[in-house]
Amino acid sequence: MKKDEYGKLYLIPTTLGDVNTSHKVLPNFNTQIIYSLDIFIVEQVRTARRFLSSLKHPVSIDNITFNELNKHTDESAVQSYLEPAFFGNSIGLLSEAGTPCIADPGSSVVKTAHQYGIGIIPLIGPNSIILSLMASGFNGQNFTFHGYLPVNKHDLTRKLKDIEFLSRKYNQTQIFIETPYRNNKLLNSILNTCSKNTFICIATDLTLPTESIITLSVADWKNMKHDLNKKPSVFLLYSYSG
């Protein structure tokens, strides 16, 4: 089959929490694309099945093919996941939450698809990193996403000092995340390490009924009662150069 007859790889955003907010955050066009697919590459099968069920996918869940992708998936498996596209079958790539390939292992699939000449179609949907940047009040023209910061206390302290310096020097917003059960520990490290005049935005449970987005200086955060334990959050740091 010629490359222009290959199926497509659709990059499909999902909702950001267990609450079904698909009607609020996903365009109807996405749902129609999802309905047309019965092959998916997913980060976790259980979550993917629940997501498709919430959208009332017309194909029985038991008749949908799910190929699981995580950090342990080897390259040969990724190649086999894409083989249906060579026969004209389109494939959906689903993240565990939010946008595929951003803080997500899906980029390996997209890279391989490019190598084989399979068309890539990214769909619109919620991305917690971009949503938090939009709502932070910080510089949205110059920013860096660090992913997860070090867990080791000494390394974390050093990293926080480094990114605070970079923010001040380059007028740059610094964005990072943490495993939800370590959120409180990370915030305490920030408050004990960074300048009292540095600003921190914490965006929690984005798009959910419990959503919270707060931007305060380190000094003001120290006077706030906070409990971020097990709440998906994005952290943003901005240190003014003035």
Contacts in CASP RR format, 6 or more apart in sequence:
PFRMAT RR
TARGET T0000
AUTHOR 0000-0000-0000
METHOD contacts of the structure
MODEL  1
MKKDEYGKLYLIPTTLGDVNTSHKVLPNFNTQIIYSLDIFIVEQVRTARR
FLSSLKHPVSIDNITFNELNKHTDESAVQSYLEPAFFGNSIGLLSEAGTP
CIADPGSSVVKTAHQYGIGIIPLIGPNSIILSLMASGFNGQNFTFHGYLP
VNKHDLTRKLKDIEFLSRKYNQTQIFIETPYRNNKLLNSILNTCSKNTFI
CIATDLTLPTESIITLSVADWKNMKHDLNKKPSVFLLYSYSG
1 86 0 8 1.000
1 87 0 8 1.000
1 88 0 8 1.000
3 117 0 8 1.000
3 118 0 8 1.000
5 88 0 8 1.000
6 85 0 8 1.000
6 86 0 8 1.000
6 88 0 8 1.000
6 116 0 8 1.000
6 117 0 8 1.000
6 118 0 8 1.000
6 119 0 8 1.000
7 84 0 8 1.000
7 85 0 8 1.000
7 88 0 8 1.000
7 89 0 8 1.000
7 90 0 8 1.000
7 91 0 8 1.000
7 118 0 8 1.000
7 119 0 8 1.000
8 85 0 8 1.000
8 90 0 8 1.000
8 91 0 8 1.000
8 118 0 8 1.000
8 119 0 8 1.000
8 120 0 8 1.000
8 121 0 8 1.000
9 82 0 8 1.000
9 85 0 8 1.000
9 90 0 8 1.000
9 91 0 8 1.000
9 92 0 8 1.000
9 93 0 8 1.000
9 109 0 8 1.000
9 110 0 8 1.000
9 113 0 8 1.000
9 118 0 8 1.000
9 119 0 8 1.000
9 120 0 8 1.000
9 121 0 8 1.000
10 33 0 8 1.000
10 37 0 8 1.000
10 90 0 8 1.000
10 91 0 8 1.000
10 92 0 8 1.000
10 93 0 8 1.000
10 121 0 8 1.000
10 123 0 8 1.000
11 92 0 8 1.000
11 93 0 8 1.000
11 99 0 8 1.000
11 100 0 8 1.000
11 101 0 8 1.000
11 110 0 8 1.000
11 120 0 8 1.000
11 121 0 8 1.000
11 122 0 8 1.000
11 123 0 8 1.000
12 30 0 8 1.000
12 33 0 8 1.000
12 34 0 8 1.000
12 92 0 8 1.000
12 93 0 8 1.000
12 94 0 8 1.000
12 95 0 8 1.000
12 100 0 8 1.000
12 123 0 8 1.000
13 25 0 8 1.000
13 26 0 8 1.000
13 30 0 8 1.000
13 95 0 8 1.000
13 98 0 8 1.000
13 99 0 8 1.000
13 100 0 8 1.000
13 123 0 8 1.000
13 124 0 8 1.000
13 125 0 8 1.000
13 126 0 8 1.000
13 127 0 8 1.000
14 47 0 8 1.000
14 51 0 8 1.000
14 94 0 8 1.000
14 95 0 8 1.000
14 96 0 8 1.000
14 97 0 8 1.000
14 98 0 8 1.000
15 21 0 8 1.000
15 22 0 8 1.000
15 25 0 8 1.000
15 26 0 8 1.000
15 51 0 8 1.000
15 97 0 8 1.000
15 98 0 8 1.000
15 126 0 8 1.000
15 207 0 8 1.000
16 25 0 8 1.000
16 97 0 8 1.000
16 98 0 8 1.000
16 126 0 8 1.000
16 128 0 8 1.000
16 205 0 8 1.000
16 206 0 8 1.000
16 207 0 8 1.000
16 208 0 8 1.000
16 232 0 8 1.000
17 97 0 8 1.000
17 205 0 8 1.000
17 207 0 8 1.000
17 208 0 8 1.000
17 232 0 8 1.000
19 208 0 8 1.000
19 209 0 8 1.000
20 54 0 8 1.000
21 207 0 8 1.000
21 208 0 8 1.000
22 31 0 8 1.000
22 54 0 8 1.000
22 55 0 8 1.000
24 207 0 8 1.000
25 125 0 8 1.000
25 126 0 8 1.000
25 207 0 8 1.000
26 125 0 8 1.000
26 126 0 8 1.000
27 123 0 8 1.000
27 124 0 8 1.000
27 125 0 8 1.000
29 123 0 8 1.000
30 123 0 8 1.000
30 124 0 8 1.000
30 125 0 8 1.000
31 55 0 8 1.000
33 123 0 8 1.000
34 52 0 8 1.000
34 55 0 8 1.000
34 57 0 8 1.000
34 92 0 8 1.000
35 55 0 8 1.000
35 57 0 8 1.000
35 58 0 8 1.000
36 90 0 8 1.000
37 90 0 8 1.000
37 91 0 8 1.000
37 92 0 8 1.000
38 59 0 8 1.000
38 63 0 8 1.000
38 64 0 8 1.000
38 65 0 8 1.000
39 64 0 8 1.000
39 65 0 8 1.000
39 67 0 8 1.000
39 84 0 8 1.000
39 89 0 8 1.000
39 90 0 8 1.000
39 91 0 8 1.000
39 92 0 8 1.000
40 48 0 8 1.000
40 52 0 8 1.000
40 64 0 8 1.000
40 65 0 8 1.000
40 66 0 8 1.000
40 67 0 8 1.000
40 91 0 8 1.000
40 92 0 8 1.000
40 93 0 8 1.000
40 94 0 8 1.000
41 67 0 8 1.000
41 68 0 8 1.000
41 69 0 8 1.000
41 81 0 8 1.000
41 91 0 8 1.000
41 92 0 8 1.000
41 93 0 8 1.000
41 94 0 8 1.000
41 106 0 8 1.000
41 109 0 8 1.000
42 48 0 8 1.000
42 66 0 8 1.000
42 67 0 8 1.000
42 68 0 8 1.000
42 69 0 8 1.000
42 93 0 8 1.000
42 94 0 8 1.000
43 68 0 8 1.000
43 69 0 8 1.000
43 70 0 8 1.000
43 94 0 8 1.000
43 95 0 8 1.000
43 96 0 8 1.000
43 104 0 8 1.000
43 105 0 8 1.000
43 106 0 8 1.000
44 68 0 8 1.000
44 70 0 8 1.000
44 96 0 8 1.000
45 66 0 8 1.000
45 68 0 8 1.000
47 96 0 8 1.000
47 97 0 8 1.000
48 66 0 8 1.000
48 94 0 8 1.000
49 61 0 8 1.000
49 64 0 8 1.000
49 66 0 8 1.000
51 94 0 8 1.000
52 61 0 8 1.000
52 64 0 8 1.000
53 61 0 8 1.000
57 64 0 8 1.000
67 77 0 8 1.000
67 80 0 8 1.000
67 81 0 8 1.000
69 78 0 8 1.000
69 81 0 8 1.000
69 105 0 8 1.000
69 106 0 8 1.000
69 108 0 8 1.000
69 109 0 8 1.000
70 105 0 8 1.000
71 105 0 8 1.000
73 105 0 8 1.000
73 108 0 8 1.000
75 108 0 8 1.000
75 112 0 8 1.000
78 108 0 8 1.000
78 109 0 8 1.000
78 112 0 8 1.000
79 112 0 8 1.000
81 91 0 8 1.000
81 109 0 8 1.000
82 91 0 8 1.000
82 109 0 8 1.000
82 112 0 8 1.000
82 113 0 8 1.000
82 116 0 8 1.000
82 118 0 8 1.000
84 91 0 8 1.000
85 91 0 8 1.000
85 113 0 8 1.000
85 116 0 8 1.000
85 118 0 8 1.000
86 116 0 8 1.000
93 100 0 8 1.000
93 101 0 8 1.000
93 106 0 8 1.000
93 109 0 8 1.000
93 110 0 8 1.000
94 100 0 8 1.000
95 101 0 8 1.000
95 102 0 8 1.000
95 104 0 8 1.000
95 106 0 8 1.000
96 104 0 8 1.000
97 128 0 8 1.000
97 232 0 8 1.000
98 125 0 8 1.000
98 126 0 8 1.000
98 127 0 8 1.000
98 128 0 8 1.000
99 125 0 8 1.000
99 126 0 8 1.000
99 127 0 8 1.000
100 106 0 8 1.000
100 110 0 8 1.000
100 122 0 8 1.000
101 107 0 8 1.000
101 110 0 8 1.000
102 127 0 8 1.000
102 129 0 8 1.000
103 129 0 8 1.000
103 145 0 8 1.000
103 147 0 8 1.000
103 177 0 8 1.000
110 120 0 8 1.000
113 119 0 8 1.000
113 120 0 8 1.000
114 120 0 8 1.000
126 206 0 8 1.000
126 207 0 8 1.000
128 203 0 8 1.000
128 206 0 8 1.000
128 232 0 8 1.000
128 234 0 8 1.000
129 145 0 8 1.000
129 175 0 8 1.000
129 177 0 8 1.000
129 234 0 8 1.000
131 203 0 8 1.000
131 206 0 8 1.000
131 207 0 8 1.000
132 175 0 8 1.000
132 201 0 8 1.000
132 203 0 8 1.000
132 206 0 8 1.000
132 213 0 8 1.000
132 234 0 8 1.000
132 236 0 8 1.000
133 140 0 8 1.000
133 143 0 8 1.000
133 173 0 8 1.000
133 175 0 8 1.000
133 236 0 8 1.000
135 201 0 8 1.000
135 203 0 8 1.000
135 213 0 8 1.000
136 173 0 8 1.000
136 201 0 8 1.000
136 203 0 8 1.000
136 213 0 8 1.000
136 215 0 8 1.000
136 236 0 8 1.000
136 238 0 8 1.000
137 201 0 8 1.000
137 215 0 8 1.000
138 173 0 8 1.000
138 199 0 8 1.000
138 201 0 8 1.000
138 215 0 8 1.000
138 236 0 8 1.000
138 238 0 8 1.000
139 171 0 8 1.000
139 172 0 8 1.000
139 173 0 8 1.000
139 238 0 8 1.000
140 173 0 8 1.000
142 170 0 8 1.000
142 171 0 8 1.000
142 172 0 8 1.000
142 173 0 8 1.000
143 172 0 8 1.000
143 173 0 8 1.000
143 174 0 8 1.000
143 175 0 8 1.000
144 163 0 8 1.000
144 166 0 8 1.000
144 172 0 8 1.000
144 173 0 8 1.000
144 174 0 8 1.000
144 175 0 8 1.000
145 175 0 8 1.000
145 176 0 8 1.000
146 159 0 8 1.000
146 163 0 8 1.000
146 174 0 8 1.000
146 175 0 8 1.000
146 176 0 8 1.000
147 175 0 8 1.000
147 176 0 8 1.000
147 177 0 8 1.000
148 176 0 8 1.000
148 177 0 8 1.000
148 178 0 8 1.000
148 179 0 8 1.000
149 156 0 8 1.000
149 159 0 8 1.000
149 160 0 8 1.000
149 176 0 8 1.000
149 178 0 8 1.000
149 186 0 8 1.000
150 156 0 8 1.000
150 159 0 8 1.000
151 182 0 8 1.000
153 189 0 8 1.000
156 186 0 8 1.000
156 189 0 8 1.000
157 189 0 8 1.000
157 193 0 8 1.000
160 189 0 8 1.000
160 190 0 8 1.000
160 193 0 8 1.000
160 194 0 8 1.000
160 237 0 8 1.000
161 193 0 8 1.000
161 194 0 8 1.000
163 174 0 8 1.000
163 176 0 8 1.000
163 237 0 8 1.000
164 174 0 8 1.000
164 193 0 8 1.000
164 194 0 8 1.000
164 195 0 8 1.000
164 198 0 8 1.000
164 237 0 8 1.000
164 239 0 8 1.000
165 239 0 8 1.000
166 172 0 8 1.000
166 174 0 8 1.000
167 173 0 8 1.000
167 174 0 8 1.000
167 198 0 8 1.000
167 237 0 8 1.000
167 238 0 8 1.000
167 239 0 8 1.000
168 239 0 8 1.000
168 240 0 8 1.000
168 241 0 8 1.000
169 241 0 8 1.000
171 241 0 8 1.000
173 236 0 8 1.000
173 237 0 8 1.000
173 238 0 8 1.000
174 236 0 8 1.000
174 237 0 8 1.000
174 238 0 8 1.000
175 234 0 8 1.000
175 235 0 8 1.000
175 236 0 8 1.000
175 237 0 8 1.000
176 234 0 8 1.000
176 235 0 8 1.000
176 237 0 8 1.000
177 233 0 8 1.000
177 234 0 8 1.000
177 235 0 8 1.000
178 186 0 8 1.000
178 233 0 8 1.000
178 235 0 8 1.000
180 228 0 8 1.000
180 229 0 8 1.000
180 230 0 8 1.000
180 231 0 8 1.000
180 232 0 8 1.000
180 233 0 8 1.000
181 229 0 8 1.000
181 230 0 8 1.000
183 228 0 8 1.000
183 229 0 8 1.000
183 230 0 8 1.000
183 231 0 8 1.000
183 233 0 8 1.000
184 226 0 8 1.000
184 227 0 8 1.000
184 228 0 8 1.000
184 229 0 8 1.000
186 235 0 8 1.000
187 200 0 8 1.000
187 202 0 8 1.000
187 221 0 8 1.000
187 226 0 8 1.000
187 228 0 8 1.000
187 235 0 8 1.000
190 200 0 8 1.000
190 218 0 8 1.000
190 221 0 8 1.000
190 235 0 8 1.000
190 237 0 8 1.000
191 218 0 8 1.000
191 221 0 8 1.000
191 222 0 8 1.000
194 200 0 8 1.000
194 218 0 8 1.000
194 237 0 8 1.000
194 239 0 8 1.000
195 218 0 8 1.000
195 239 0 8 1.000
196 217 0 8 1.000
196 218 0 8 1.000
196 219 0 8 1.000
196 222 0 8 1.000
197 217 0 8 1.000
197 218 0 8 1.000
197 219 0 8 1.000
197 239 0 8 1.000
197 240 0 8 1.000
198 217 0 8 1.000
198 218 0 8 1.000
198 237 0 8 1.000
198 238 0 8 1.000
198 239 0 8 1.000
199 215 0 8 1.000
199 216 0 8 1.000
199 217 0 8 1.000
199 218 0 8 1.000
199 237 0 8 1.000
199 238 0 8 1.000
199 239 0 8 1.000
199 240 0 8 1.000
200 215 0 8 1.000
200 216 0 8 1.000
200 217 0 8 1.000
200 218 0 8 1.000
200 221 0 8 1.000
200 235 0 8 1.000
200 236 0 8 1.000
200 237 0 8 1.000
200 238 0 8 1.000
201 213 0 8 1.000
201 214 0 8 1.000
201 215 0 8 1.000
201 235 0 8 1.000
201 236 0 8 1.000
201 238 0 8 1.000
202 212 0 8 1.000
202 213 0 8 1.000
202 214 0 8 1.000
202 226 0 8 1.000
202 228 0 8 1.000
202 233 0 8 1.000
202 234 0 8 1.000
202 235 0 8 1.000
202 236 0 8 1.000
203 212 0 8 1.000
203 213 0 8 1.000
203 233 0 8 1.000
203 234 0 8 1.000
203 236 0 8 1.000
204 210 0 8 1.000
204 211 0 8 1.000
204 212 0 8 1.000
204 213 0 8 1.000
204 228 0 8 1.000
204 231 0 8 1.000
204 232 0 8 1.000
204 233 0 8 1.000
204 234 0 8 1.000
205 211 0 8 1.000
205 212 0 8 1.000
205 231 0 8 1.000
205 232 0 8 1.000
205 233 0 8 1.000
206 213 0 8 1.000
206 232 0 8 1.000
206 234 0 8 1.000
210 231 0 8 1.000
214 224 0 8 1.000
215 236 0 8 1.000
216 224 0 8 1.000
END
